[in-house]
Amino acid sequence: MNLRELLSIPYLLEAEAVETEPGQWRVRLAYPELPACTAEAAVVEEALRELERRRIELIVGLVEEGKQPPIPRQPLAASDPLWAAQDLGLSDRVAALLGDAAGPTNRN
């Protein structure tokens, strides 16, 4: 499986609200099928953005080390991991790796 396919795998998402102090709540999100892939924030959109960034960086890091990330299900055909990486403001190195692995994209 190439990097584009690996980054298109849908993982289970766990979400919970946690009270950090009396009356203070945060959102905690996790992809439990990926090791240590969690994020926490006051706003769900911020937590999801950070979680997606960690998911991409974790998978790219595993591939760079010659390891295979968990593959619990088939990749989504309509996924565009290159767009997601660029939208998340990931480093040029990660975006370049995705671009090389993804091949040409058809964006109009």
Number of C-alpha atoms within 10 A of each C-alpha: 8 10 19 21 17 21 25 17 18 15 18 11 13 11 16 12 14 13 11 9 8 6 6 9 14 17 19 20 21 23 20 13 14 18 12 12 19 21 21 20 17 14 12 18 11 13 21 21 16 18 21 19 19 19 21 22 18 18 19 22 15 13 15 12 9 9 11 15 17 13 14 12 9 12 17 13 9 7 15 16 21 22 14 17 22 15 11 14 11 15 11 11 9 18 18 14 15 23 18 13 14 17 10 8 10 5 5 3
